[in-house]
Amino acid sequence: MKLEIVTYIHEKPIYRRSIGSLPYNKALSARSRALRKAGVFSEVIFWRQVRNDTFWSIDFDRQRIIGSFIVDFYVKSLGLIIEIDGSSHNGKEGYDTMREEFFINLGLHVYRISDFRVKHDLDNVMKELENYIIQEFG
């Protein structure tokens, strides 16, 4: 089986992960669209770093529906979910764990970033994401 290279990060190949079709709750379409328009500040900051294939030519989707959940960002070619955890996650650790287990059972990877770090340490956040992608998909 020949592995397909999605991109290179610091001259290291990043390989595509084949993820089958994912469950999709169409009833969440309007909510997903509203979340994209509303634009949580930390998500907007992150989006500006990754939109239009600007982050190592990787295609990110924003506010993507997977099952009965809406994830902050999704990279289809890698099967990677990126969640930015802000105050809305406080006290919801059990819910977040259940959600993450659902995604992992679909074969997806989940990478979490704190809202505070996106706002105050963006350069390092992006370097750490690069390193994670190299480690998991290289």
C-alpha positions in Angstrom: 0.0 0.0 0.0 1.4 3.3 -1.1 1.1 6.2 1.4 0.0 9.5 0.1 1.9 12.6 1.3 -0.4 15.5 2.2 2.3 18.0 2.8 5.8 18.5 4.3 6.5 20.2 7.6 10.1 21.2 8.0 11.0 18.9 5.2 9.3 15.9 6.9 6.5 14.2 5.0 3.0 14.2 6.5 0.9 11.2 5.4 -2.8 11.1 4.7 -5.0 9.0 7.0 -7.9 7.3 5.4 -11.0 8.0 7.5 -14.3 6.6 6.1 -17.4 8.7 6.0 -18.3 10.2 9.3 -21.7 10.4 10.9 -23.4 13.8 10.3 -26.4 15.2 12.1 -28.0 17.6 9.5 -30.1 19.2 12.2 -26.9 21.0 13.4 -26.3 22.7 10.1 -27.8 26.1 11.1 -26.0 26.0 14.5 -22.7 25.2 12.8 -23.2 28.2 10.4 -24.2 30.5 13.3 -21.0 29.5 15.2 -18.9 30.3 12.2 -20.5 33.7 11.9 -20.3 34.5 15.6 -16.6 33.9 15.8 -15.3 33.2 19.3 -12.2 35.4 19.5 -9.6 32.6 20.1 -11.1 30.6 17.2 -10.9 33.6 14.9 -7.2 34.1 15.9 -6.5 30.4 15.2 -8.5 30.5 12.0 -6.4 33.3 10.6 -3.3 31.1 11.1 -4.7 28.1 9.2 -7.3 29.3 6.7 -6.9 29.0 2.9 -4.2 26.3 3.4 -1.7 28.8 4.9 -0.5 26.4 7.6 1.7 24.0 5.6 -0.9 23.7 2.8 -3.2 21.8 5.2 -6.9 22.2 4.6 -8.8 23.0 7.8 -12.6 23.1 8.2 -14.2 25.3 10.8 -17.2 24.4 13.0 -17.5 20.9 11.4 -20.3 18.6 12.3 -19.3 15.1 13.3 -22.1 12.9 14.6 -24.2 15.0 16.9 -21.3 17.3 17.8 -19.7 20.4 16.3 -16.0 20.5 16.5 -14.0 23.7 16.4 -11.6 22.7 13.5 -11.2 19.5 11.5 -8.5 18.4 9.1 -10.1 15.7 6.9 -6.9 14.6 5.3 -5.5 13.6 8.7 -8.6 12.7 10.6 -7.6 15.4 13.1 -9.9 17.4 15.3 -8.6 20.6 17.0 -10.6 21.9 19.9 -9.9 25.2 21.6 -11.0 25.0 25.2 -12.2 28.2 26.8 -14.4 28.9 29.7 -17.4 27.2 28.1 -15.6 23.9 28.9 -15.3 24.6 32.6 -17.2 22.1 34.6 -17.9 19.9 31.5 -15.0 17.6 31.8 -17.2 14.5 31.8 -19.0 15.7 28.7 -15.7 16.5 27.0 -14.3 13.1 27.8 -17.4 11.3 26.4 -17.2 13.4 23.3 -13.5 12.7 22.8 -14.1 9.0 23.2 -16.7 9.1 20.5 -14.3 10.8 18.1 -11.5 8.4 19.0 -13.8 5.4 18.4 -14.3 6.8 14.9 -10.5 6.6 14.4 -10.0 10.4 14.8 -7.2 12.2 16.7 -8.2 15.0 19.0 -5.8 17.9 19.8 -6.8 20.3 22.5 -5.5 23.9 22.9 -6.4 26.3 25.7 -8.2 29.5 24.7 -5.7 31.5 26.9 -2.7 30.1 25.0 -4.2 30.9 21.6 -4.6 34.5 22.8 -1.3 34.9 24.6 1.2 32.4 23.2 0.2 31.8 19.6 3.7 31.3 18.1 4.4 28.4 20.5 0.9 27.0 20.1 1.5 26.8 16.3 5.0 25.2 16.8 3.5 22.6 19.2 0.8 21.8 16.6 3.5 21.4 13.9 5.3 19.0 16.2 2.2 17.0 17.0 1.3 16.6 13.4 4.9 15.5 12.6 4.8 13.0 15.5 1.4 11.6 14.7 1.2 11.7 10.9 4.9 11.8 9.8 
